[in-house]
Amino acid sequence: MDVNSALHNGLTGHAELTVGDEHTAPHVGSGAVPVLATPVLVNLLEAAALDAAERHIPAGQQTVGIRLDVRHFAATPVGMKVRAQAEVINVDGRMIAFRVWAEDEVELIADGDDAFAACEVP
């Protein structure tokens, strides 16, 4: 099964949020410092990748995350906006690879690679 030919390298997507208390490491159990939690950042990066690809997946299919390699190297405090972005860098059969990154209002805070596989909806 191949994904739709409309899905190609260079497509981009994004997702953003303003960091609230519910997005912090202490709230999600991933640390003690009240800054954007890495698990929340991962979710935002995945949402950006979905934004880039989902509208191009044929009816009756969906994507499933299969690999994520991310560096989260800067802290973002409560109240600051974060924008995650994804770019399709390879489409091979049903496999879709992305370059992902996120910035807050000050700097680049994360980067990495993500991969999804298209599959039939059960």
Secondary structure as GFF3:
##gff-version 3
##sequence-region A 1 122
A	DSSP	beta_strand	12	18	.	.	.	ID=ss1
A	DSSP	three_ten_helix	21	23	.	.	.	ID=ss2
A	DSSP	alpha_helix	25	28	.	.	.	ID=ss3
A	DSSP	alpha_helix	38	53	.	.	.	ID=ss4
A	DSSP	three_ten_helix	54	56	.	.	.	ID=ss5
A	DSSP	beta_strand	61	72	.	.	.	ID=ss6
A	DSSP	beta_strand	81	92	.	.	.	ID=ss7
A	DSSP	beta_strand	95	104	.	.	.	ID=ss8
A	DSSP	beta_strand	108	120	.	.	.	ID=ss9
###
